[in-house]
Amino acid sequence: MVETFYEVMRRQGITRRSYLKFCSLTAASLGLGPAFAPKIAHALETKPRTPVLWLHGLECTCCTEAFIRSAHPLAKDVILSMISLDYDDTIMAAAGHQAEAALEEVMKEYKGNYILAVEGNPPLGLDGMYCMPGGRPFAEKLKHVAKDAMAVIAWGSCASWGCVQAAKPNPTTAVPINKVITDKPIIKVPGCPPIPEVMTAVVTFLATFGRVPELDRQGRPKMFYSQRIHDKCYRRPHFDAGQFVEKWDDEGAKAGYCLYKVGCKGPTTYNACSTTRWNEGVSFPIASGHGCIGCSEDGFWDKGSFYDRLTHITDFGVEANADKVGFAVAGVTGAAVAAHAAVSAIQRAASRNKTQADGAAKVEN
């Protein structure tokens, strides 16, 4: 019998008070109310640790590198306490036939009760010959492991959208994992890489509640992907005031103005970077002086240069000259009046023509 999370913590010398505090912090990090803390505590006291099988397709291992740097909770706590990471060919001690045997054993013993986490994507070109872990195409291995999984997680933009491997002209025919796994819901955690704390929080939710968190229409957890980076960015007031960096290292850049005009994709990118941040909440790209490149959005590699300004976002500076604002409003109002007058004229003409036609018909009768 696999130990429960609570049993492992107590064996490590964690007090009951500290354990309950952990449950409260976990509920907060997941965006749940305080009423969920007792539910989390009960679940972790009674449920055995959840087996996780972590597969690697075409990728650069940045998701694993991010995950092992999580601070809230620590990745070691997630791996050693909350889950049982039974297969991950990047960090596991076993290799070759021994590793593959461990994979098959977990699938058989915990059928329907393990989590499949996927980093990278399957290439379909040349019958999958571009990625051959364990001597067989990754797409084949992916289907095999997914068929009895309790839940499937797509780590990063590679597994979620295809990322750079699937960028034009996509010579390997790389596809996101939902093109191969079509009979199960997939939790997409995009980013290149995803935020470490987001990754551990998703695993925590699955291990605690045994169900998939609420997802948006694209399959992303709403708790982390329901708002744009632009919505909570600390430079947002400068955007609203019409204060922009016009070119790198100008006075606006030194003053911390908005990076929209030098290519920041924050207004169209959904992620928690501006709130959760990176490196234990220290910073994120925009705070470091570089605009968001939109790495958590589908097809971001094929959407032009990282420094091209978004053309469909209308900026409006509240500090603009009052006369300019007045003329703009007057122009909009004038256009509306003109449009209304045109529609009214058309309606009057149509009514007049109908009246004349009716009169002509009566004369003929």
C-alpha positions as CSV (number, residue, x, y, z in Angstrom):
1,M,0.0,0.0,0.0
2,V,1.4,3.4,-1.0
3,E,1.8,5.8,1.8
4,T,-0.6,8.8,2.0
5,F,0.8,12.3,1.6
6,Y,0.1,13.0,5.3
7,E,1.9,9.9,6.4
8,V,5.0,10.9,4.5
9,M,4.9,14.4,5.9
10,R,4.6,13.2,9.5
11,R,7.4,10.7,8.9
12,Q,9.5,13.6,7.8
13,G,8.9,15.4,11.1
14,I,6.2,17.9,9.9
15,T,3.8,18.9,12.7
16,R,0.1,18.9,12.5
17,R,0.0,22.7,12.7
18,S,2.5,23.0,9.8
19,Y,0.5,20.5,7.8
20,L,-2.7,22.5,8.1
21,K,-0.9,25.7,7.3
22,F,0.4,23.9,4.1
23,C,-3.2,23.0,3.2
24,S,-4.3,26.6,3.6
25,L,-1.5,27.9,1.4
26,T,-2.2,25.2,-1.2
27,A,-5.9,26.3,-1.3
28,A,-4.9,29.9,-1.7
29,S,-2.4,29.1,-4.5
30,L,-5.1,27.2,-6.4
31,G,-7.4,30.1,-6.2
32,L,-9.8,28.2,-3.8
33,G,-11.6,29.7,-0.8
34,P,-10.6,29.0,2.8
35,A,-13.4,26.4,3.0
36,F,-11.3,24.1,0.8
37,A,-8.4,23.8,3.2
38,P,-10.1,21.2,5.4
39,K,-11.1,19.3,2.2
40,I,-7.5,19.3,1.0
41,A,-6.3,18.1,4.4
42,H,-8.9,15.3,4.5
43,A,-8.0,14.2,1.0
44,L,-4.3,14.1,1.6
45,E,-4.8,12.2,4.9
46,T,-6.8,9.4,3.2
47,K,-5.6,9.1,-0.4
48,P,-2.4,7.3,-1.4
49,R,0.2,9.1,-3.4
50,T,-0.7,9.3,-7.0
51,P,1.6,7.6,-9.5
52,V,2.8,9.8,-12.4
53,L,4.3,8.7,-15.7
54,W,6.2,11.6,-17.4
55,L,6.9,11.1,-21.1
56,H,9.3,13.1,-23.3
57,G,8.7,13.6,-27.1
58,L,10.3,16.3,-29.2
59,E,11.3,19.0,-26.8
60,C,14.2,20.8,-25.1
61,T,13.5,19.6,-21.5
62,C,12.7,23.2,-20.4
63,C,9.5,22.0,-18.7
64,T,11.4,19.6,-16.5
65,E,14.0,22.3,-15.8
66,A,11.2,24.6,-14.7
67,F,9.4,22.0,-12.6
68,I,12.4,21.1,-10.5
69,R,12.8,24.8,-9.7
70,S,9.3,25.2,-8.2
71,A,9.3,26.9,-4.8
72,H,5.6,26.9,-3.8
73,P,5.5,24.0,-3.1
74,L,9.0,22.7,-3.6
75,A,9.3,20.2,-6.4
76,K,11.0,17.8,-4.1
77,D,7.9,17.9,-1.9
78,V,5.6,17.2,-4.8
79,I,7.8,14.4,-6.2
80,L,8.6,12.7,-2.8
81,S,5.4,13.4,-1.0
82,M,2.4,14.3,-3.0
83,I,3.0,12.1,-6.0
84,S,5.0,9.0,-6.9
85,L,7.0,9.9,-10.0
86,D,7.6,6.4,-11.2
87,Y,8.8,7.2,-14.7
88,D,10.7,10.2,-16.1
89,D,13.5,9.2,-18.4
90,T,15.3,12.6,-17.8
91,I,15.7,12.3,-14.0
92,M,15.1,8.7,-13.1
93,A,18.0,6.4,-12.2
94,A,16.9,3.5,-14.3
95,A,17.6,3.4,-18.1
96,G,16.9,1.2,-21.1
97,H,14.9,-2.0,-20.6
98,Q,14.8,-1.4,-16.8
99,A,13.1,1.9,-17.3
100,E,10.6,0.6,-19.8
101,A,9.8,-2.4,-17.5
102,A,9.0,0.1,-14.7
103,L,6.7,1.9,-17.0
104,E,4.7,-1.2,-17.9
105,E,4.6,-2.3,-14.2
106,V,3.0,0.9,-13.1
107,M,0.5,0.9,-15.9
108,K,-0.6,-2.6,-15.0
109,E,-0.7,-2.1,-11.2
110,Y,-2.4,1.3,-11.2
111,K,-4.6,0.9,-14.3
112,G,-7.0,3.9,-14.5
113,N,-5.4,5.6,-11.4
114,Y,-2.2,7.2,-12.7
115,I,-1.5,10.6,-14.2
116,L,0.2,10.9,-17.6
117,A,2.3,14.0,-18.0
118,V,3.7,14.7,-21.4
119,E,6.5,17.0,-22.3
120,G,7.1,17.6,-26.0
121,N,5.1,16.5,-29.0
122,P,4.9,13.5,-31.3
123,P,6.2,13.9,-34.9
124,L,4.1,12.0,-37.4
125,G,6.4,12.3,-40.4
126,L,8.1,9.2,-41.8
127,D,5.8,7.1,-39.6
128,G,7.1,8.8,-36.4
129,M,10.8,8.0,-37.1
130,Y,11.9,11.4,-35.9
131,C,11.4,10.5,-32.3
132,M,11.9,6.9,-31.2
133,P,12.1,6.4,-27.4
134,G,12.5,2.8,-26.3
135,G,12.9,1.8,-30.0
136,R,9.4,2.7,-31.1
137,P,7.7,5.9,-32.4
138,F,6.8,8.4,-29.7
139,A,3.2,8.7,-31.1
140,E,2.8,4.9,-30.5
141,K,4.2,5.1,-27.0
142,L,2.0,8.1,-26.2
143,K,-1.2,6.2,-27.2
144,H,-0.2,3.1,-25.3
145,V,0.4,5.0,-22.0
146,A,-2.6,7.3,-22.3
147,K,-5.2,4.6,-22.8
148,D,-5.4,3.8,-19.0
149,A,-4.5,7.1,-17.5
150,M,-6.7,8.9,-15.0
151,A,-5.7,12.3,-16.4
152,V,-3.4,13.6,-19.1
153,I,-1.4,16.8,-18.7
154,A,0.3,18.6,-21.7
155,W,3.3,20.4,-20.3
156,G,4.4,23.5,-22.1
157,S,3.6,24.9,-25.6
158,C,5.3,21.9,-27.3
159,A,2.7,19.4,-26.0
160,S,-0.1,21.9,-26.0
161,W,0.2,23.6,-29.4
162,G,3.2,22.2,-31.2
163,C,5.6,25.1,-30.5
164,V,8.8,25.6,-32.6
165,Q,8.8,22.0,-33.8
166,A,5.4,22.5,-35.5
167,A,6.4,26.0,-36.8
168,K,6.3,26.4,-40.6
169,P,7.4,24.5,-42.6
170,N,7.2,21.7,-39.9
171,P,9.4,19.2,-41.7
172,T,8.8,16.4,-39.1
173,T,5.0,16.9,-39.1
174,A,5.0,17.6,-35.3
175,V,1.6,17.9,-33.8
176,P,0.2,18.7,-30.3
177,I,-0.7,15.6,-28.2
178,N,-4.4,16.2,-28.6
179,K,-4.0,15.2,-32.3
180,V,-2.9,11.7,-31.1
181,I,-4.9,11.3,-27.8
182,T,-8.4,11.9,-28.9
183,D,-10.5,10.0,-26.4
184,K,-9.5,11.8,-23.1
185,P,-9.6,15.3,-21.8
186,I,-6.2,17.0,-21.8
187,I,-5.1,19.6,-19.3
188,K,-3.0,22.1,-21.3
189,V,-0.4,24.0,-19.3
190,P,1.2,26.1,-22.1
191,G,4.3,28.2,-21.8
192,C,7.9,27.9,-23.0
193,P,8.3,26.8,-20.3
194,P,5.3,27.0,-18.0
195,I,5.6,28.7,-14.7
196,P,7.0,26.2,-12.2
197,E,4.4,27.0,-9.5
198,V,1.6,26.6,-12.1
199,M,2.9,23.1,-12.9
200,T,3.1,22.0,-9.3
201,A,-0.3,23.5,-8.5
202,V,-2.0,21.5,-11.3
203,V,-0.4,18.3,-10.0
204,T,-1.5,19.2,-6.5
205,F,-5.1,19.7,-7.6
206,L,-5.2,16.4,-9.4
207,A,-3.5,14.5,-6.5
208,T,-5.8,16.2,-4.0
209,F,-9.2,16.0,-5.6
210,G,-8.7,13.2,-8.2
211,R,-10.4,15.2,-10.9
212,V,-9.5,17.7,-13.7
213,P,-9.6,21.4,-12.7
214,E,-12.0,23.7,-14.5
215,L,-10.7,24.4,-18.0
216,D,-11.3,27.1,-20.6
217,R,-12.5,26.3,-24.1
218,Q,-8.8,25.6,-25.1
219,G,-8.3,23.1,-22.3
220,R,-6.2,25.4,-20.0
221,P,-6.8,25.6,-16.2
222,K,-8.9,28.8,-15.6
223,M,-7.2,29.4,-12.3
224,F,-4.0,30.4,-14.2
225,Y,-5.1,31.2,-17.8
226,S,-8.3,33.2,-17.4
227,Q,-6.6,36.6,-17.6
228,R,-4.2,38.3,-20.0
229,I,-0.8,39.3,-18.8
230,H,-1.7,42.8,-19.8
231,D,-4.6,42.9,-17.3
232,K,-2.3,42.6,-14.2
233,C,0.9,44.0,-15.6
234,Y,2.5,46.7,-13.4
235,R,3.2,48.7,-16.6
236,R,-0.5,48.8,-17.5
237,P,-1.0,52.4,-16.2
238,H,1.6,53.6,-18.7
239,F,-0.3,51.9,-21.5
240,D,-3.5,53.6,-20.4
241,A,-1.7,57.0,-20.2
242,G,-0.2,56.6,-23.7
243,Q,3.4,56.4,-22.3
244,F,5.4,53.9,-24.4
245,V,8.9,52.8,-25.1
246,E,9.5,53.9,-28.7
247,K,12.9,52.2,-29.1
248,W,15.2,50.2,-26.9
249,D,17.1,52.2,-24.3
250,D,15.3,55.5,-24.9
251,E,14.1,57.6,-22.0
252,G,10.7,55.8,-21.9
253,A,12.6,52.5,-21.4
254,K,14.6,53.9,-18.6
255,A,11.4,55.2,-17.0
256,G,9.7,51.8,-17.2
257,Y,7.1,52.8,-19.7
258,C,4.8,50.3,-21.5
259,L,6.6,47.9,-24.0
260,Y,3.6,47.5,-26.4
261,K,5.2,49.5,-29.2
262,V,8.3,47.4,-29.2
263,G,6.4,44.2,-29.6
264,C,5.0,43.2,-26.2
265,K,2.3,40.6,-26.7
266,G,0.9,40.9,-23.2
267,P,-2.5,42.3,-24.5
268,T,-3.2,39.0,-26.3
269,T,-1.5,36.4,-24.1
270,Y,-3.3,34.5,-21.3
271,N,-1.0,33.4,-18.5
272,A,-0.2,34.2,-14.8
273,C,3.3,35.7,-15.4
274,S,2.4,39.1,-14.2
275,T,0.9,37.8,-10.9
276,T,2.8,34.6,-10.0
277,R,6.0,35.6,-11.7
278,W,9.2,33.5,-11.7
279,N,12.1,32.6,-9.4
280,E,9.9,32.6,-6.3
281,G,8.0,35.6,-7.4
282,V,11.0,37.8,-8.1
283,S,10.4,38.8,-11.7
284,F,9.0,38.1,-15.1
285,P,10.2,39.1,-18.6
286,I,8.4,42.5,-18.7
287,A,9.8,43.4,-15.3
288,S,13.2,42.6,-16.8
289,G,12.7,45.1,-19.6
290,H,11.7,42.8,-22.4
291,G,8.2,42.5,-23.8
292,C,6.1,39.4,-23.6
293,I,6.7,37.2,-26.7
294,G,3.3,35.3,-26.2
295,C,5.0,32.0,-25.7
296,S,1.9,30.4,-24.1
297,E,-0.3,31.1,-27.1
298,D,-1.0,28.8,-30.0
299,G,1.3,29.2,-33.0
300,F,3.3,32.1,-31.5
301,W,6.4,31.1,-33.6
302,D,4.5,31.8,-36.8
303,K,3.0,35.2,-35.8
304,G,5.8,37.4,-37.0
305,S,8.7,38.9,-35.2
306,F,8.8,39.1,-31.4
307,Y,9.4,42.9,-31.9
308,D,6.5,43.6,-34.2
309,R,3.8,45.8,-32.8
310,L,0.3,44.3,-32.5
311,T,-1.7,46.2,-35.1
312,H,-5.2,45.3,-33.9
313,I,-4.8,46.8,-30.4
314,T,-6.1,50.4,-30.1
315,D,-4.2,52.4,-27.5
316,F,-5.7,55.5,-26.0
317,G,-3.7,57.8,-23.8
318,V,-5.6,59.5,-21.0
319,E,-2.9,62.1,-20.9
320,A,-3.5,63.0,-24.6
321,N,-4.2,66.6,-25.4
322,A,-7.8,67.5,-24.5
323,D,-8.4,69.1,-27.9
324,K,-7.3,65.9,-29.6
325,V,-9.6,63.8,-27.5
326,G,-12.4,66.2,-28.2
327,F,-11.8,66.0,-31.9
328,A,-11.7,62.2,-31.8
329,V,-15.0,62.0,-29.9
330,A,-16.5,64.6,-32.3
331,G,-15.3,62.6,-35.2
332,V,-16.9,59.4,-33.9
333,T,-20.1,61.3,-33.1
334,G,-20.1,62.9,-36.5
335,A,-19.6,59.5,-38.2
336,A,-22.5,58.1,-36.1
337,V,-24.8,61.0,-37.1
338,A,-23.9,60.6,-40.7
339,A,-24.5,56.9,-40.6
340,H,-27.8,57.5,-38.9
341,A,-28.8,60.1,-41.5
342,A,-27.9,57.8,-44.4
343,V,-29.9,54.9,-42.9
344,S,-32.9,57.2,-42.4
345,A,-32.7,58.5,-45.9
346,I,-32.6,55.0,-47.3
347,Q,-35.6,54.0,-45.2
348,R,-37.6,57.1,-46.3
349,A,-36.8,56.4,-50.0
350,A,-37.9,52.8,-49.6
351,S,-41.1,53.9,-47.9
352,R,-41.8,56.5,-50.6
353,N,-41.2,54.0,-53.4
354,K,-43.6,51.5,-51.7
355,T,-46.3,54.2,-51.4
356,Q,-45.9,55.1,-55.1
357,A,-46.1,51.5,-56.1
358,D,-49.3,51.0,-54.1
359,G,-50.8,54.0,-55.7
360,A,-50.0,52.8,-59.2
361,A,-51.5,49.5,-58.4
362,K,-54.8,51.1,-57.3
363,V,-55.0,53.2,-60.5
364,E,-54.6,50.1,-62.6
365,N,-57.4,48.3,-60.7
